[in-house]
């Protein structure tokens, strides 16, 4: 998986770095969602909820052309996102 970090449209404000964001996409339990909002479907944006190797939960909005991922926005999980992510992990492990 290749990432395009040229002129990212957001700043990593010290809470996250590029490596952690990339690791969140490599998380085997990462949850990738296609939003049902018309605004996002027109622009082909996707959501990723994953955890870095250091244990930081990261919510990302990204677009892809199938070869590269361009992260539009990334931030640490909100409590609701951590709950959703953990619920999905528990479901996957209990199957």
N, C-alpha and C positions, 0 to 999 in steps of 0.2 A: 504494500500500500504506500503510495507516494503522496506527499503533502505539498501543496503550493503555498509557501509562506511569503511570496513576494508582495510587498505593500499590504499587509493584513489590514482589513477595514476596522480593526479594533486594537486596543492596546492591552497587553497582558500587564495588569496593574500590580504585579508583584505577588499576587495570590496564586498565580499559575505561571508555568513557563511552557514553551513549545513542546518540550519532551513529555511533560505530564499530559498535555492535551493529546498528543499522538498515542501515548500509552493507553489512554482511555478508549481509543478506537480499537486497540489490540486486546482489550479485556474480553475473555471468552464469554462472559455473561453480559456484555454490552447490549443495551436495548436500543435498536434503531427504529425510529418512527417516521412515518410520512404524515404530516399534519393534514387534518381534514378541512382546514381553513382555505377558502378560495384564494386568499392573499398569498399563502405559501405555495399552493399547488401551481399557480400561474408562474411563479418564479422558480419552481423546482427546488425548494429548500427541504432539508431533512433535519431531524433531531437525533442526537446520540447521547445516551446516558451511559457512562462507563466510569470505571475506577482506575486510577493510575497505579503503578507498582508500589507507590508510597502510601496508597490507601485513600487518596483524595478523590471524592466523587465529583465528576465533571459533567455539566450539561453543555452541549455544543449544538450550534446551528451550522449546517454546512451544505455545500452543493458539490456535486461530483459529475465528471464526464465519463466515469467508468474506469479511468486510469489514474486520475488525481483527485484528491480531496482538497477543497478550499474551505477552511473554517472561517465562517462569517462572524461568529461570536462564541465565546466560551467563558464559563464562570463556574465556581464551585456549586455543588448541589444545594438546593433549598431543602428544608426538612421533608416536604411532601415528595420531592423527587427521590430523596434517599429511601423513603418508605416504599415508593413505587418500584424502585430498582431492587431493593431487598426482597420485596414480594415476588418479583419475577425470578430472582435467583433461587429463592426457596421453592418456587414452582418447578423450576428446571431440575433442581437436585432431588425433588421428591417424585419424579416421574419414573 
